[in-house]
Amino acid sequence: MIRNAARLAAVITLAMLFSPIHHAIAQEQTPATPAPAPAAPEAKAPVFPPPDPADFNATSPTKEVVNAFMQANLGFDANAMWQVQAIQKTQLAGISKVIVFIGDKTGKQQPYRFAFFTTPDQKHIIVGEKIVPFGDRPFAENRSTLQERANGPYRGSATKDLELVEFADFQCPHCKAAQANMEKLLTDFPKARIVFQNDPLVSIHPQSLTAAEYGTCVAKLAGSTTFFQFASAVFDGQDGLATADGATLTLNSAATKAGLDPAKVSACAALPETRTAVESSIQLSKDLDIATVPTLVINGREVPANAPYETLKQIIEYQSKLDGIAQ
C-alpha cells in the first residue's frame, strides 16, 4: 500500500528495485540499438550512444562517485548495465544535473534515461518530488538512524550488523502477504536482526492504529517472541479489522492466542504513552521518507518487502557484501 493513494506496481521491474529511487523515478526512453528487423528477433544488450565530453562541465559529483552510487543500487543484478552520460552545471550554484542510461545485458528490459539533480552538500539527489541519499555509500546515514531508533520487537541476532527493518501496517493486505517473505528471511539469514516497526496508514486503514497500539503493548508486556505470535494471529484474522467492533474482537483474540490477558493489553493500549510510542515509529518512517508499506530496510536500503523472494534474498546478500558482513 502506498501513501497518498498511489498504487504499488504489480510487477517489480529493474527500475522499481532501484531502491529507494523506485518510489520516484521517471523513466524516459533513451537512444539505444536500432530496432531489429522482423527476421532477427533475438534480444541484445542496448548500445548507448557515446557520451559527449562537453556534457561533463560540472566539478561535482565526479563520474567515479556516480558510478559508485549506481553500483550500490544496481550491483546486486549481474545483468544490470549503465553509462554515465552527463554531469552538467545548472544555473543554480552547487546543483548539478546528472544523466545516466540504464539497461539490461540480456536485452529483455527496455533501457531508460535516469536524470537527477545533486544537492550542494553532495549527500542527496532530487528525483522527481523525492530527496534521495547519494554518494558512494548512499545507505550509510539511514543505516545509522535505524540502528539508533528502530526499537521495535525483533527476531534473530541481538547485534545490528545486518539489520532488516520491516515497516508494516496490520490492516494492509500487502503487509499480510509479505509475512511469507519475512519467515523465509528468518531461516535464510540467521545472523540478521529482523525488526518490526509499526507504520499504520490511518487514512486508509482506520483500525491500523489500534492494532499498532495493541502490538506495542504485547511487546511491552511479554517481549518479542510473544509479539510475533500476536502479529501472526492478527494478520491471519485481518478481515476482522474492517470495523471497530471487529477489530476489538480480532485483537483480543490475537492477544489470547499469544497467551496474554486481553483486558490487560487493551488497558495498556489506551495509555497515552502507548500512542506516543506508535507515533515515534511513524515519525521514524517519515524521517526516512518511506512512502510505502510494506517496506523492508536492509542496512539502510529500502526495498518492497513483498518483492519476489529470490530478489530480496539477492539484495540482502549483496548489501551484506558491501557492508563487509560475513554470512
Stockholm file with secondary structure:
# STOCKHOLM 1.0

chainA/1-327         MIRNAARLAAVITLAMLFSPIHHAIAQEQTPATPAPAPAAPEAKAPVFPPPDPADFNATSPTKEVVNAFMQANLGFDANAMWQVQAIQKTQLAGISKVIVFIGDKTGKQQPYRFAFFTTPDQKHIIVGEKIVPFGDRPFAENRSTLQERANGPYRGSATKDLELVEFADFQCPHCKAAQANMEKLLTDFPKARIVFQNDPLVSIHPQSLTAAEYGTCVAKLAGSTTFFQFASAVFDGQDGLATADGATLTLNSAATKAGLDPAKVSACAALPETRTAVESSIQLSKDLDIATVPTLVINGREVPANAPYETLKQIIEYQSKLDGIAQ
#=GR chainA/1-327 SS CBGGGCCCCSSCCTTTTSTTGGGTCCCBCCCCSCCCCTTCCCCCCCCCCCCCGGGBCCSSSCHHHHHHHHHHHHTTCTTEEEEEEEEEECSSTTCEEEEEEEEETTSCSCCEEEEEEECTTSSEEEETTEEEECSSSTTHHHHHHHHHHCCSCEEECSSCSSEEEEEECTTCHHHHHHHHHHHHHHHHCTTCEEEEEECCCTTTCTTHHHHHHHHHHHHHHHCHHHHHHHHHHHHHTGGGGGSHHHHHHHHHHHHHHTTCCHHHHHHHHTSHHHHHHHHHHHHHHHHTTCCBSSEEEETTEEEETTSCHHHHHHHHHHHHHHTTCCC
#=GC SS_cons         CBGGGCCCCSSCCTTTTSTTGGGTCCCBCCCCSCCCCTTCCCCCCCCCCCCCGGGBCCSSSCHHHHHHHHHHHHTTCTTEEEEEEEEEECSSTTCEEEEEEEEETTSCSCCEEEEEEECTTSSEEEETTEEEECSSSTTHHHHHHHHHHCCSCEEECSSCSSEEEEEECTTCHHHHHHHHHHHHHHHHCTTCEEEEEECCCTTTCTTHHHHHHHHHHHHHHHCHHHHHHHHHHHHHTGGGGGSHHHHHHHHHHHHHHTTCCHHHHHHHHTSHHHHHHHHHHHHHHHHTTCCBSSEEEETTEEEETTSCHHHHHHHHHHHHHHTTCCC
//
